[in-house]
Amino acid sequence: MRCAIVGSGLAALATYATVRHGGLPAEEIAVFGTHEDPTEVWRTRAAAIRQQRMRSESEGHLAPAAVPGLAVREALHRGSPAPLLRSVANRYHPSVDEFLAHAEDVRRRTGWQRSLRLQRVERIRAVEGGFTLDGEGLFAHVLLATGHPGLARPDAFPGAVHAYEPHEYATKVVVVGAGMAAATEWLNALAAGAEVVSIRRREPLRRPLNVPRPFFSKRGLAAFHAATTERRAATLRELSTPSYPAGAAWDEPVRAAEREGRFRAQASPNGGASLNGVQVIAATGFRQGFRHDALLADLVDAHDLPTHDRWIVLDPDSTVAALTDETRTLAIAGVAAQWAFPAADTIAGAKYAAHAFRRRACRTR
């Protein structure tokens, strides 16, 4: 078979839609994953933190073409140009419901179900002319979109519930972390009437997007790709610092709660907050690095692939250079592809890898 996508999440769906748009029939694509619904994992996590709107802006959609995006969809649905005007100003943030409806539409229109195989892939090997997955079949072009390699749970709080797991709120809540999930948990718990203690090692970084906008541009990416190995790794470490947007919607509820004595921040649990009988929520994100992903770690070891720190070294088009040539392609999408695209774990990042993969997989049909 010509093409395989390993993973069944949002990055996999974006890639599938893109290669189908490039002319590849469903019968020439196999999608290996553990979920029939590509939104299932993301949707569960978004619901756990009561997320209402997407942090991404107008380009944060799964359709292969850049336009029309979700702003156009909402404008037509509402009969109002307001979403389009916000999109022009880079201030459009679609609702979670809008995004999920769009994802379902993409899944249905592209024939996702016809190519899906409910099977976990544990090993990939390069052979002449392509790759085998778990020792079976031959695929000329493979993209790995295995998602985040698990939730990060701080050892100091063994009984904590993770922010991305379903939960309600106790009367006193300790939130560990200082990023988007933590800020969302502060607001959710305060709205539920709880007293909140924020445990964080540093003051939160405030920025509108996970990754500054220049890294989404051709010029910004060119500079990133031209940097030395050490400089590129340092940039990725800096960008991995937790952050959440600035604005009154985030700040005013916290300030009001501080005045009421229902919110305070401290650097450690030893700063006066007893954890006995207190609900602890770990808003500490995900494990970082390819070593936490069994499939990627095995691939690196089996083929002695170049790595740096926690990243697999990739070409700018998200391909693994040592295993990619004129006859075959091995590409990576999602968070594991940050070496090629710093915002690889966003929808825009998934589409960046998907379009590069389509150019290779569909060029010699």
JOMO-V300962 format. One record per run of one state. SS is the DSSP state (a for helix, b for strand, c for the rest). FROM is the first residue (numbers start at 1). LEN is the number of residues. Records with the same first field share a line. If there is no record, write none. Layout:
SS=FROM-LEN ; FROM-LEN
This chain:
c=1-2 ; 7-3 ; 22-4 ; 34-6 ; 49-4 ; 54-16 ; 79-3 ; 89-6 ; 111-1 ; 119-5 ; 128-2 ; 134-2 ; 140-1 ; 145-6 ; 152-9 ; 163-9 ; 177-3 ; 192-3 ; 200-5 ; 207-6 ; 217-1 ; 227-2 ; 240-3 ; 245-3 ; 261-2 ; 267-12 ; 283-3 ; 287-3 ; 293-1 ; 304-3 ; 309-2 ; 313-6 ; 320-1 ; 324-5 ; 333-2 ; 338-9 ; 362-4
b=3-4 ; 29-5 ; 53-1 ; 95-1 ; 116-3 ; 124-4 ; 130-4 ; 136-4 ; 141-4 ; 151-1 ; 161-2 ; 172-5 ; 195-5 ; 205-2 ; 243-2 ; 263-4 ; 279-4 ; 286-1 ; 307-2 ; 311-2 ; 319-1 ; 329-4
a=10-12 ; 26-3 ; 40-9 ; 70-9 ; 82-7 ; 96-15 ; 112-4 ; 180-12 ; 213-4 ; 218-9 ; 229-11 ; 248-13 ; 290-3 ; 294-10 ; 321-3 ; 335-3 ; 347-15
